[in-house]
Amino acid sequence: MTDTLDRLPPLREVIQRHGLAASKALGQNFLLDGQLLDRIARVAGDLAGQPVYEVGPGPGGLTRALLRAGAYVTAVERDARCLPALAELGEAAPGRLAVIEGDALAIDEPARLASGTRIVANLPYNVGTALLVRWLEAEPWRPWWASATLMFQKEVAERIVARPGTDAYGRLAILAQWRASAAIALPVHRSAFVPPPKVMSAVVHVVPQPAPPGAATATLSRLTAAAFGQRRKMLRQSLKAVPGALDALAGLGIAAERRPETVAVEEWVALARLLGPAPGGEKIQG
């Protein structure tokens, strides 16, 4: 059976017919511009015949673009109002769309998705950072996902790709750049969304790299939490509560008078490696 995606009604009509007003509580902002959605899908590369994971498809705008590109899409959606519209989309692309109703934060992705899956999503603003952190903390490394093409608020996107010495540089940049390469691929104006958010957005493309030299994620998390929790203070002050941190700084020749935003990713990883595994399981957040 051939796809009938080209016969689908416009997204605005689908939204109106199913009563899909964007939910602020769910962090929803819908993209309706088909050309822009196709551009976002192209950032992920050639998707023909490839498995793709989408979080928060809503009425299915980006889903349409992914299917038009030939992808086999698994989408997770917690808003039950959107399921009938997604079901119609699945009928138009037989066998190429599977929809999971639920919270993406509760999905066991490695158990449900094929290794090498590409993540492509206009992430709900209220869970976007938490999801990216989870994907970057995946064990073992390299992870189950081959790339992640993700829409974020522009401010968050800039934090992911920030370089040392900038105000945006912090824990999220360190985690992303430790294990992956990340770049802003496409700016998206607020006017492209319905309803328009108060902030600009950007698409970030993240590609996991080979396993870096060993450093416990929990240790790196603990160090950066302490340092960037007091980012205007010198390391000798912000890290004094982390056992062994000041001695490790000295051992690596990292001046304790420096501030955390001046310390490169490689230096943070070296510090975490020298300290070894940390107790507990602290996670890097934004």
C-alpha positions as semicolon CSV with decimal commas, in nm:
position;residue;x (nm);y (nm);z (nm)
1;M;0,000;0,000;0,000
2;T;0,145;0,336;-0,099
3;D;0,169;0,624;0,143
4;T;-0,102;0,886;0,120
5;L;0,073;1,159;0,314
6;D;0,018;1,408;0,034
7;R;-0,357;1,373;0,079
8;L;-0,363;1,470;0,444
9;P;-0,550;1,787;0,540
10;P;-0,351;2,092;0,654
11;L;-0,229;2,082;1,012
12;R;-0,441;2,382;1,108
13;E;-0,749;2,188;1,001
14;V;-0,639;1,882;1,199
15;I;-0,581;2,093;1,511
16;Q;-0,920;2,260;1,479
17;R;-1,109;1,938;1,407
18;H;-0,959;1,757;1,706
19;G;-0,968;2,055;1,942
20;L;-0,592;2,051;1,995
21;A;-0,525;2,388;2,153
22;A;-0,165;2,382;2,277
23;S;-0,137;2,300;2,647
24;K;0,085;2,533;2,848
25;A;0,103;2,274;3,126
26;L;0,255;2,024;2,882
27;G;0,497;2,278;2,736
28;Q;0,334;2,254;2,392
29;N;0,400;2,490;2,102
30;F;0,307;2,355;1,760
31;L;0,501;2,407;1,437
32;L;0,281;2,423;1,127
33;D;0,517;2,535;0,848
34;G;0,575;2,226;0,633
35;Q;0,887;2,363;0,468
36;L;1,046;2,444;0,803
37;L;0,955;2,101;0,937
38;D;1,115;1,937;0,633
39;R;1,431;2,142;0,696
40;I;1,444;2,019;1,056
41;A;1,408;1,659;0,940
42;R;1,693;1,708;0,691
43;V;1,929;1,815;0,971
44;A;1,916;1,454;1,091
45;G;2,054;1,331;0,757
46;D;1,914;1,073;0,517
47;L;1,622;0,915;0,704
48;A;1,498;0,682;0,431
49;G;1,435;0,345;0,595
50;Q;1,587;0,463;0,926
51;P;1,438;0,425;1,275
52;V;1,354;0,760;1,436
53;Y;1,234;0,841;1,788
54;E;1,015;1,147;1,836
55;V;0,909;1,290;2,171
56;G;0,595;1,501;2,194
57;P;0,464;1,486;1,836
58;G;0,143;1,669;1,927
59;P;-0,076;1,689;1,616
60;G;0,204;1,538;1,408
61;G;0,364;1,825;1,216
62;L;0,723;1,707;1,253
63;T;0,602;1,347;1,232
64;R;0,471;1,420;0,883
65;A;0,811;1,557;0,780
66;L;0,989;1,251;0,918
67;L;0,753;1,018;0,736
68;R;0,790;1,219;0,415
69;A;1,165;1,163;0,452
70;G;1,105;0,787;0,459
71;A;1,166;0,725;0,830
72;Y;1,011;0,458;1,050
73;V;0,895;0,662;1,346
74;T;0,829;0,565;1,707
75;A;0,661;0,858;1,882
76;V;0,577;0,899;2,249
77;E;0,289;1,132;2,337
78;R;0,137;1,189;2,680
79;D;-0,150;1,410;2,560
80;A;-0,435;1,169;2,481
81;R;-0,612;1,442;2,281
82;C;-0,347;1,405;2,010
83;L;-0,378;1,030;1,964
84;P;-0,666;1,033;1,710
85;A;-0,476;1,278;1,487
86;L;-0,165;1,062;1,509
87;A;-0,370;0,752;1,430
88;E;-0,488;0,919;1,109
89;L;-0,127;0,996;1,025
90;G;-0,034;0,633;1,084
91;E;-0,305;0,522;0,842
92;A;-0,153;0,749;0,578
93;A;0,189;0,585;0,620
94;P;0,108;0,218;0,682
95;G;0,357;0,036;0,903
96;R;0,583;0,336;0,954
97;L;0,443;0,503;1,266
98;A;0,415;0,350;1,612
99;V;0,272;0,571;1,886
100;I;0,332;0,513;2,257
101;E;0,096;0,690;2,494
102;G;0,291;0,794;2,800
103;D;0,551;1,015;2,963
104;A;0,882;1,018;2,778
105;L;1,068;1,042;3,109
106;A;0,925;0,701;3,204
107;I;1,001;0,520;2,878
108;D;1,267;0,246;2,880
109;E;1,409;0,356;2,548
110;P;1,685;0,093;2,501
111;A;1,423;-0,180;2,553
112;R;1,181;-0,031;2,300
113;L;1,403;0,118;2,033
114;A;1,655;-0,027;1,792
115;S;2,023;0,048;1,839
116;G;2,121;0,325;1,602
117;T;1,787;0,507;1,629
118;R;1,799;0,878;1,552
119;I;1,617;1,110;1,789
120;V;1,435;1,396;1,618
121;A;1,199;1,606;1,827
122;N;1,049;1,945;1,896
123;L;1,090;1,879;2,266
124;P;0,831;2,006;2,513
125;Y;1,007;2,293;2,689
126;N;0,932;2,158;3,037
127;V;1,119;1,825;2,989
128;G;1,371;1,899;2,714
129;T;1,682;1,946;2,925
130;A;1,604;1,648;3,149
131;L;1,569;1,422;2,845
132;L;1,892;1,540;2,686
133;V;2,080;1,484;3,011
134;R;1,942;1,131;3,035
135;W;2,046;1,054;2,678
136;L;2,394;1,193;2,741
137;E;2,430;0,989;3,059
138;A;2,337;0,662;2,886
139;E;2,544;0,359;2,977
140;P;2,720;0,188;2,814
141;W;2,866;0,451;2,583
142;R;2,829;0,481;2,283
143;P;2,457;0,487;2,351
144;W;2,155;0,335;2,177
145;W;2,094;0,657;1,980
146;A;2,296;0,751;1,672
147;S;2,219;1,124;1,675
148;A;1,979;1,371;1,832
149;T;1,822;1,660;1,639
150;L;1,636;1,861;1,897
151;M;1,443;2,185;1,926
152;F;1,520;2,389;2,237
153;Q;1,468;2,738;2,362
154;K;1,756;2,940;2,216
155;E;1,901;3,001;2,564
156;V;1,919;2,626;2,631
157;A;2,067;2,558;2,287
158;E;2,340;2,813;2,358
159;R;2,417;2,645;2,691
160;I;2,466;2,310;2,515
161;V;2,726;2,443;2,270
162;A;2,885;2,710;2,492
163;R;3,261;2,743;2,509
164;P;3,471;2,809;2,822
165;G;3,489;3,171;2,927
166;T;3,130;3,252;2,828
167;D;2,832;3,316;3,052
168;A;2,640;3,025;2,894
169;Y;2,915;2,772;2,969
170;G;2,826;2,536;3,252
171;R;2,728;2,184;3,350
172;L;2,516;2,113;3,041
173;A;2,794;2,217;2,803
174;I;3,046;2,004;2,991
175;L;2,833;1,689;2,976
176;A;2,738;1,738;2,610
177;Q;3,090;1,816;2,493
178;W;3,253;1,544;2,703
179;R;3,072;1,265;2,522
180;A;2,940;1,420;2,203
181;S;2,975;1,689;1,941
182;A;2,699;1,948;1,944
183;A;2,616;2,235;1,711
184;I;2,328;2,473;1,656
185;A;2,196;2,373;1,315
186;L;1,900;2,604;1,264
187;P;1,755;2,910;1,440
188;V;1,375;2,915;1,463
189;H;1,183;3,238;1,515
190;R;0,913;3,244;1,782
191;S;0,657;3,342;1,517
192;A;0,688;2,996;1,359
193;F;0,499;2,841;1,652
194;V;0,133;2,826;1,747
195;P;0,097;2,979;1,996
196;P;0,418;3,186;1,969
197;P;0,635;3,136;2,279
198;K;0,797;3,434;2,448
199;V;1,145;3,317;2,349
200;M;1,334;3,226;2,033
201;S;1,425;2,865;1,961
202;A;1,699;2,671;1,786
203;V;1,760;2,321;1,655
204;V;2,065;2,151;1,803
205;H;2,228;1,849;1,639
206;V;2,416;1,619;1,878
207;V;2,628;1,321;1,771
208;P;2,777;1,082;2,030
209;Q;3,150;1,031;2,000
210;P;3,362;0,728;2,092
211;A;3,390;0,663;2,463
212;P;3,613;0,932;2,616
213;P;3,881;0,848;2,874
214;G;3,709;0,711;3,181
215;A;3,560;0,949;3,434
216;A;3,262;0,863;3,650
217;T;2,955;1,060;3,549
218;A;2,852;1,096;3,914
219;T;3,191;1,246;4,003
220;L;3,178;1,490;3,716
221;S;2,825;1,581;3,823
222;R;2,929;1,642;4,182
223;L;3,221;1,862;4,083
224;T;3,028;2,076;3,838
225;A;2,732;2,107;4,072
226;A;2,957;2,246;4,342
227;A;3,151;2,473;4,108
228;F;2,871;2,618;3,899
229;G;2,643;2,647;4,198
230;Q;2,884;2,926;4,298
231;R;3,012;3,016;3,953
232;R;3,135;3,363;4,050
233;K;3,361;3,224;4,321
234;M;3,710;3,086;4,278
235;L;3,751;2,709;4,263
236;R;3,927;2,701;4,599
237;Q;3,606;2,828;4,756
238;S;3,342;2,646;4,552
239;L;3,516;2,306;4,557
240;K;3,637;2,301;4,917
241;A;3,339;2,087;5,020
242;V;3,429;1,814;4,766
243;P;3,674;1,574;4,935
244;G;4,010;1,568;4,759
245;A;3,914;1,829;4,498
246;L;4,164;2,095;4,600
247;D;4,450;1,845;4,611
248;A;4,343;1,716;4,270
249;L;4,346;2,070;4,131
250;A;4,701;2,113;4,254
251;G;4,803;1,775;4,116
252;L;4,677;1,872;3,771
253;G;4,823;2,220;3,782
254;I;4,482;2,387;3,767
255;A;4,503;2,716;3,956
256;A;4,257;2,725;4,246
257;E;4,211;3,099;4,181
258;R;4,032;3,027;3,853
259;R;3,655;3,046;3,818
260;P;3,459;2,745;3,692
261;E;3,360;2,897;3,357
262;T;3,730;2,923;3,262
263;V;3,795;2,550;3,310
264;A;3,782;2,352;2,984
265;V;3,582;2,033;2,943
266;E;3,903;1,829;2,926
267;E;4,021;1,975;3,257
268;W;3,692;1,892;3,432
269;V;3,711;1,536;3,301
270;A;4,072;1,500;3,414
271;L;3,975;1,625;3,759
272;A;3,684;1,378;3,780
273;R;3,909;1,095;3,662
274;L;4,169;1,174;3,929
275;L;3,906;1,181;4,205
276;G;3,754;0,852;4,094
277;P;3,398;0,726;4,150
278;A;3,181;0,935;4,379
279;P;2,932;0,801;4,630
280;G;2,563;0,828;4,548
281;G;2,447;0,890;4,195
282;E;2,423;1,260;4,142
283;K;2,309;1,353;3,796
284;I;2,408;1,649;3,585
285;Q;2,114;1,877;3,529
286;G;2,104;2,204;3,336
